[in-house]
């Protein structure tokens, strides 16, 4: 298959650390032809650095270019740009979350089907070789009793210093205010007119971080049947510790705790599957470290003795693996593993988890 001509919308942190360098590295499969960002200084800087022929500040100008694939990495909902790109005949990859509301998700899925264009949600952990290895071990376990998911999330800038990042303070305040108003509108549609704190946590933590672990869990065990409990504490911090308990009917209970512990530079993210006679722990590295393996720890019993081993499957970069998967999907006509329906289900699960934190429930889509 010929190289895919690519346009990237949104050139912030994850674009500069992972997507743009990886597209350049995978130059047998991809050709970066255009970039777009609301910061004019950033567009000019990255155009020069990556030798890109076209740079835009409006995504509609980018999708008018002769492109095969558009990658949407903007910080807000990706629905409008993604649908416009598919309507213009482009395949689309969107960073997680796919969007903020189930209405948008349904529209994205319908647009993909109507236009005959592939839509992939970029859950890089699902393509990680360590995760794939651990997934098969978990699926072969007998008597799975209990799942623990723990995320200890340090301040992200602690992982930025060794990367080449460019930022420019040149976005008009009116533009920033318009974008924030759109975020607020969509979040209220999703979860109702709740407190400003809950609106922030929904788009920044639930959809911004926890969505990865919910998707990884679903990729192994499927969607939980019920949310039993959610608590957020303490009340007086911007980023609280969040614990939720999920249940599979006839299967395990899941205890998921996410905690933002800012000052210690030691990112910890583990999915632990605990059975009567075996245990599997999948331990993800920081998403801002390149080519770090995802260790898998395995325990079992043999002839009355306990054994354990730690496996580093590969140094392959998960962000690259998902790009190669998408290229293969277009080449073979397959549907991406993390498609639009998969992304929609994550949003629905996270809305239920947040709703369980409120004794009065939530409004918006989360109430339906």
C-alpha angles and dihedrals in degrees: 000000000000121000114281115241105229136200122190122207113198119028103197131124102312092041092054096042100042121359103049096042091046093050088052092049092049093055093142089066105027139040116198104220106161142014133194134195136151089237109084093196092053093049092053093044095051094041088060096042095049095034092236117172099213133041127178141179095205118060091214089066091052095051090052088067124095098268137146098199135028119197114201114205102158118138096239131055112321096207103099097047094041094050092046090051093050091046087054091055100262130131112233141216116188127192116237129306097048089208141321104257137047089231090060091045091054091049092050092050092047092049092051091051095044095047095040092233127138118247119194128180110216104236095156093183090068089062096045111119092223092052091049090051092049092046092061092048091052093048089055094051120112123216097012104191110171142012125205122194116186127178120182103186120194123198107291097227088066086073097043104070096085094050130085103246126169123196131173128195093218107108111116112248090232090059092050091049092050092051092048091050089054091051090051092048094051094044091052089050089052102045106008134247095319127150121301088246094058091045090054093047092049096058100029104039109014096041095023101051116354090056089075093059095043089052092047090050092048090048089063107030104015126238117333113246097220144015108221103178144354129186133181120197149215100025098211101061130085093229110036128188108263124204125180133175118214128187136209112203106243089003143073131316117236124214110195120186123181118186131176106215101175112191106046111082096217113109111201126187121162137168107198120190111196123194138171094265106011142036132201123192121189110196117193121203123224110294088230094064117087124224094357109149123238104233119217118205117201129189132185147145129258126177091342095311130108119234134182138182137186117219128198101192102185147338091226110133112245093215089057092045092058091050091051090048091054092048089051091049091056091045094050101031094243127145114249115258092237100044131162096278089053091052092049092054091055091055091050092050093048091049089055091048092052092045089056089060093064119072088206094046124228135280126223121053091331089070093056 
